[in-house]
Every structure is written in structure tokens, then in C-alpha cells.
């Protein structure tokens, strides 16, 4: 990586990633944002929570795949895989 990276819990990108990874590791419902208590949850992260709570498994899988894909793309862009 070139330079430093600043990560803020208030960042919508961080929150989206946090929610997706939390879901991947078994968190569901309110657990997905429990660690973000005291921080305004970004609309984008709230949308991910909603998508991951969809009644249909295929829709949840699609939402999780999209978020993990975004994370993988960003890690690749930053050279984190090297």
C-alpha cells in the first residue's frame, strides 16, 4: 500500500463491509449493527442489513455476494492480496 489508510467507523464503506463480514460469520438481524451503537448507521449500510434480512435465501446470497465482491475489488485495488 502506498501511504496510510484511515478507517472510520462512520464511513459508509466501512459499515457496509463490517455488516457483510459480520453476516458471513453468523450475525443476524440487530446483531449486524450492534457494534455500531452510538454511531449513525449510514443509509448504504442499512440497505445492506435490509437485503441480508430478505425472506428469500437467494436474495440474501445475492446481497452478500455483492458486498463481498465490493470488498475483494477494493482489496485488490489497494494491493492487499500481494
Secondary structure as GFF3:
##gff-version 3
##sequence-region A 1 82
A	DSSP	alpha_helix	12	24	.	.	.	ID=ss1
A	DSSP	alpha_helix	31	34	.	.	.	ID=ss2
A	DSSP	alpha_helix	43	52	.	.	.	ID=ss3
A	DSSP	alpha_helix	57	77	.	.	.	ID=ss4
###
